[in-house]
Amino acid sequence: MNQAAVLDRKHLLEMTDGDAEFERELISAYRDSAQGTLARLRTALSAGQLTQVIREAHFLKGASLNIGATAMARCAGAIEQAARAGDLTLAREQSEQLDAQEAALWAELDRL
């Protein structure tokens, strides 16, 4: 997987129009939502539920793109693509990147 920015700060600034309060609210809402989505995604991967994997990975990809979490979005997209191809083994392999991307993203967002 190509390296992607953990956070596209320019995109986030464009989304919030430079409004610091709105940015904090958006990040907080994203974090809450993404943590739930990540938990459901991991559960679905463990249980071999391809339809649920596709759904959760797709949602995570879109939400991540919305705030500029490019690396997380790419990782979720790779999982979604593997699941859509019916390759649960590949989806699980792709998911190994989730822990690193999640930790890097939370650290980056905490610095804002």
SVG drawing of the C-alpha trace seen along z (x, -y; Angstrom):
<svg xmlns="http://www.w3.org/2000/svg" viewBox="-24 -30 29 46">
<polyline fill="none" stroke="black" stroke-width="0.4" points="0.0,0.0 1.4,-3.4 2.2,-5.8 -0.5,-8.3 -0.6,-11.3 -1.9,-10.4 -3.9,-13.7 -4.4,-16.1 -4.5,-19.2 -5.3,-21.4 -8.4,-19.4 -9.5,-19.6 -9.0,-23.4 -11.1,-23.6 -13.8,-21.4 -14.1,-23.7 -13.3,-26.9 -10.7,-27.6 -13.3,-27.5 -11.4,-26.0 -14.5,-25.2 -16.1,-23.5 -12.9,-21.6 -12.8,-20.3 -16.5,-19.2 -15.9,-17.5 -12.8,-15.7 -14.6,-14.6 -17.6,-13.3 -15.3,-11.5 -13.3,-9.9 -16.4,-8.6 -17.9,-7.3 -14.6,-5.8 -13.9,-4.0 -17.3,-2.3 -16.8,-1.5 -13.4,0.0 -14.7,2.2 -17.5,3.5 -15.1,4.0 -12.7,6.0 -15.5,8.1 -16.8,8.7 -13.4,9.7 -13.0,12.1 -16.4,13.6 -15.8,13.9 -18.9,11.7 -18.0,10.3 -21.1,8.2 -20.5,6.5 -16.8,6.1 -17.7,4.3 -20.3,2.1 -18.0,1.0 -14.9,0.6 -16.9,-1.5 -18.2,-3.7 -14.8,-4.2 -13.3,-5.0 -15.9,-7.7 -15.8,-9.2 -12.0,-9.3 -11.9,-11.0 -14.3,-13.6 -11.9,-14.9 -8.7,-14.2 -7.6,-11.1 -6.0,-9.8 -4.0,-6.9 -7.0,-5.5 -9.2,-5.9 -6.8,-4.0 -6.4,-1.2 -10.2,-0.9 -10.6,-1.0 -8.1,1.9 -10.1,3.9 -13.4,3.1 -11.9,4.0 -10.6,7.4 -13.9,8.1 -15.9,7.2 -13.7,9.7 -14.7,12.3 -11.1,12.6 -11.4,12.6 -7.8,13.7 -6.6,10.6 -9.1,8.4 -7.6,9.6 -4.1,9.1 -5.0,5.5 -6.6,4.9 -3.2,5.4 -2.5,1.8 -5.5,0.6 -3.8,0.6 -0.8,-1.5 -3.0,-3.9 -5.4,-4.3 -2.7,-5.1 -1.0,-7.5 -4.2,-9.3 -5.3,-9.7 -1.8,-11.0 -2.0,-13.5 -5.5,-14.7 -4.4,-15.1 -1.7,-17.5 -4.2,-19.8"/>
</svg>
